[in-house]
Each structure stands twice: as C-alpha cells, then as structure tokens.
Amino acid sequence: MTAAATTREIDENQAAEEDILRIGEVMTRMRLMTGRRMIGRLAIQNVAPGLELSNLDVLDAVRRAETNGEVTVGTIAEVLRIDPSRASRIVADMVSRGVLRRKASQADARRIVVVMTALGQRLLSEIQAQKMSVIEGIVADWPAEDIEAFSKLFNRFVGGYEEAFRARIKESDD
C-alpha cells in the first residue's frame, strides 16, 4: 500500500466518522423537535380539543395493531410498552370522549376489542394532513430525485435503527 493510498484511507475514515457524528447530532435535534409534538398538538387543537398527546399514541397503536387483527387493551399496552392498567385507564377515557369504542370480538365473543370511532379516524387523518403539510413545506424546493433518495435512505436508516433497538432489547432479555 502506498503512502497516498494510506492517507486517502485515513481521510475517508475521518470523513465517515464526521458523517456518523453529524447523523447523531441531527438525531438529537430531531428528537427535541418531535418531543414537542407540534403536529399532534395541532391535530388535537383542530379536531378534538381536550385530548392529551398520550391519546394520540393510543390511536397510533390501534392503527398499527389493526393490521394484525383485533386490538385489545393488552395489545395497546404491549405496543406502547406501558402497564396494562394504564392502557385500560387511557382507553376508558378515550371511550368516554368518543374517540374509541369497545365491542365484542368477532373471533371470540367473550373477548372485548377496541376500535376507532369516526372521531378517532378524523383525528388520525388530521395528524396525517398536518405531517404532510410540514414535510411538503420542508422539501418544496428540493429536486424530485433528492426527495426520492432521502425517502428511501431515511426509511432504510430508521428501519436499521428499529432493528438495532430490537436486537439490544432481545440481548438484555436473554
């Protein structure tokens, strides 16, 4: 290996380290912004004043869990990684506000499942509309190729992040 090749390799390694550090710093900035939950706050204000941000988490958990079948309070607790009694209290509050409703399971009438009402659906639609509006504003002056590349790379990054998290949780459980 030549001295030039070694120098180039060192420069590439330093650049990669700087890029990884920048990704970590950007993740922190994004966490702080999303921690303020501005999109959720706007959706609540526009559709269902009086709801809490934790209610949006439950709606999202119901939406995601519905793809795998019926949703119970236990499913919500598992998805959100919260105590079942806390999930039960939040669901009861959301039922009383007309965002969720309980009904008998189609598979087993002895079991109670949770479904979204029209208000819950409207709230999810408003969240999606707010999110799309913010993202569209951010990328409005980006070339289409950059938007496409970013969407694919961001999805790949978050998927890898989720997988790394699941692997670490599994390691700690073993």
N, C-alpha and C positions, 0 to 999 in steps of 0.2 A: 504494500500500500504506500502510495506516495505521500509526501507532506501535504500537498494540495488536497488530496482526497481526504486525509485525516482532518485537515482544517475545515473542509466542506462538511464532513460528518459532524464535527463538533458544533459548527454553526447551525446545522439542521436540527441537532438535538436541543440546542439552546432555544431556537425558534419554536420547536414543538413544546418545550417546557413553558415558554411565554404564552403560547396559544392556550395551553391547558390552564394556566393560571388565569388568563383572561376569561375563559369559559366559567371557571369557578367564581370569579368576581361578578360576572354577568348573572350567574345563577343567584347570587346573593341579592343583587339589585332587583331581579325579577321576583324573588321570594318576598322581599319587602313590599313591592308594589302589589303583588297578588294577595299578600297578607292583609292589606287594607280592604280587599274585596269590593272594590269600587263597582264592578259590573253587577255583582249580586245586590249591592245596596241600591243601585239604580233600578234594577228589576223589581225589587221589593217596593220601592217608592212608587213605581209606575203601576204595579198590578195589585199588590197586597200589602198596603201599609200595615205595620204592626207585627209582621212576621219577623223572625230572627234569622240571622245568617245560618245558624245550625239547621233551620228548616230546609234551606236550600241544599245542604249536604244530604239530608234525608231524601229529598226529591231526586237528587242525582243518583243516590244509592238505589232507589226504587227503579229509576230509569235503566240503570246498568244491569241490575239484578233481573229485571223482567225478561231480558234476552235469554236467560237460562231457565225460565219457568216462573212459577208463582213466587211471590215475595211475602215472607213472614217478618214479624218483628225481629226474630232471631237472625234472619238473613240480613236485615238492615244493620243490626248490631255487629255482625261479622264483617260486613263490607266496610263499615265505618270504624271498626276496631274499638267499639265502646261497650260498656256493660249493658247486657240485655234490659235491665231495669231502667236505665237511662233512655235507651232506644224506645222502650214501651211508653215512657212519660212523654217523649217528644212526639211519637206517633199519636198518642191520645190528644195532645194539644193540637196537632195538625188536623186530626179528625174533627175536633170541635170547631176549628176555623174553616172547615170545608175544603181543605187542600188535599186530604187523603180520605179514603173511606175503607172500612173493613167489610169483608164479605166472606162467605163460606167458600172453602176451596172446591174447585171442580173435581179434583182428584180424590179428595177425602173430606167429606162434609163435616167431619169432627174438627178439622183444622181451619183456622181463620187466616186469611191472607189480606194484604194491604194493596190497594190500587189507588192510582191518582184520579182525582176528580177533574172536571173541566177547568176549574181554577188552577189546579196543580199543573195541568198541561199548558195553560196560558202563561203561567209563571215561568215554566221551562222555555217556552217559546220566546218570552221577553228576554230571558237571560241570553239565549242564543242570538237574538237580534242585537242586543247591546254588545255582545262579544264580537259579532261580525262587523258591526259599525266601527268599533275601536280598531280591530285588525285591518279593515279596509282603509281606514284613515292613515294608519301607520305605513302601509305598503303602497299607498296610492301612487307614489312617484317611482316605484321600483319597476324595473323591466319584468315582463312576464316570466322570463327564464329564471330570474333571481327568486321570484315568488315560488315557482315550481321547485327549484333546487332547495330553497330554505324549508319549504313544507316537508319535503322528503327527508332532508337531513335532520330537521328538528324532530320529526316523528321517530326517526332512527335513534337519535340521541335519547329522547325520553323513554323509548322502548328499552334501550340498553340500561338506562338509569333505573327503570322499574325492575328489570331483571336482576341487576346488581343488588337492589334493595331486597328482593325476594330471596336471593341466594344468601345474603347476610342474615336475614331473619331465620331462614332454614338452618344455617350453621349454628345460630345461637339456640335454636330449639333442640338440636341434636346433642 
